[in-house]
């Protein structure tokens, strides 16, 4: 490898993977939710977690941000997921907006800034990032679903986290808003942030650098780009590739291709 | 424990209350209206005997309901999960709640006490300040138990049903309806293990104008200890990780 090239690379790509998991397993009430998941998320990329609902995406995400117990090894930013050192260092946008509906947009963000010792001046900045500057005085409960999601995203961006984990952030958003959000995600990744984004909308997979396809708690395929996935499967779209892989797995009884 | 995070949380809770003026109005006006009603249905002598206990029961019940629903919302909306992924400690969060609801309880008890002692009663007891302090402790006790039951409720319906289940038995056994000394051994034992009984004892003692004795101090300490114990139990239900 040419040393000149490697020194020219952004620091984030030299830091090793942002997330690295081996045999991550979650069993809840006797049901296997995650079954020996191996995952490696390179720094500074948009990493898509794809799979139908019930496939374990949310559980994997909750394990990453440290609110779900798991068996196996899962390192996040160099610490085991859930470690004290990681608190406040991961931006987390859960599926539900997770903001106070009886506070205004600005009051929500000021509170989340205060409890994380982030200067309140960041509030204006993140509101501009998500296009909500004009709504800062509105009660969150009066906003549309899409606007509430963006308030939640703004709260996650306050601390300028190196790792941003988003659980189905574009559900229920109109196509224009979805396009804008994905453009924002690409910008963040270009700035060195690692993004893990789950979705069950396969066309969003095309916007990710790498994908992990999950089905019934097992990895169908991990760490491939959308183009590579299409080439490998000979499918025209990620959706077609996914369907092909599922059928192939069911036929052979072996979930991993 | 971070005072800054606790203070920010208290401010946030109070701001949420400010956006809900109807709840605030109901919390402040209803106890006063009920006390006036009670004065109407009782003789002056009966009212003078029961009103001190009522001053403790109102903040206890109100704060129990408000806190259990508020905390349940925090748990189900995902905001608690978000907070626990930050550096927010459980103690910060609970202290913030205690500060905000303690203040709310103080205002409520202050108003109800002012009305009762100033207008409705035939005489003002000698220890009005201690009386209000004990009423505020009752508010904190209601808050701490509310925090605790929110962990055992999946819905707001369930949370509200804990009111008759956990609060009313304490009201029945605290000595308001029948003196504790006259209870059968079994009921007396039950009454003795419930914290509201000590609050009621203390309030009754403070309503007479005798000097403050060891028994009142003991009542105050037992109620304070119960608040701390309930808060510790509540803290153990705030889990950073689910199984």
Interface residues (C-beta under 8 A of the other chain):
Chain A: X28 X62 X65 X66 X67 X68 X69 X82 X87 X88 X90 X92 X94 X96 X97 X98 X99 X100 X101 X102 X103 X107 X111 X112 X114 X115 X116 X117 X139 X155
Chain B: X4 X5 X8 X9 X11 X12 X15 X16 X19 X20 X77 X78 X79 X81 X82 X83 X84 X85 X86 X87 X88 X92 X240 X241 X242 X243
